[in-house]
């Protein structure tokens, strides 16, 4: 009588749990705290207003920081991010024939824009307003569209090039560079007094959470574009499971 031990099937959900858990933590803790504080006009909102008032006075007396912020903020503008997404999508989909990667970039960027606009309408927080004002922006304030959309686009790009960064030094440099870029864009919105500090923190937090969730979602899509998958580090873990 032959007894054959059942062979356990590899659990392919394991590699996806980490980005999902990260997304849940980012939304459940920091973003939720900021959202509740804004809705209740809590202590963080009061600090927001103090910082905005202080920067408005500073900008009236000094010009350098305002001019630098005017340039830096363009890196998170709709025009620049749209150009990056369109160029990246076209390159991946038409030249590299990597449809999954192209759709990963395009879909995540579009969902991020839609989600940001939806939350702005629901929360309805007004932007900082001063008379006279050196910078103007339209729409509601929370969360920052520049900060959130920049976090989505640049973090997706980081995910797409991750497999090409073969050393720890390169990966660390890429993470630090992306982080610095997002911090500078977020700071520029605050310096220009078109957003509060909590707006940009919430935007980056929600943007990173969305990329984590999208990463997990696209990891289940069978790769039909050759040996260079969207999430090679996730795929490799699945294959080794």
Secondary structure, DSSP 8 states (H G I E B T S, - for coil): -----------TTHHHHHHHHHHHHIIIIIIHHHHHHHHHT-HHHHHHHHHHHHHHHHHHH--HHHHHHHHHGGGGSHHHHHHHHHHHHHIIIIIS--HHHHHHHHHHHHHHHHHHHHHHHHH-------SS-S----S--SS-HHHHHHHHHHHHHHHHHGGG--SHHHHHHHHHHHHHHHHHHHHHHHHTTSS-HHHHHHHHHHHHHHHHHHHHHHTTS---S-S--TTHHHHHHHHH-
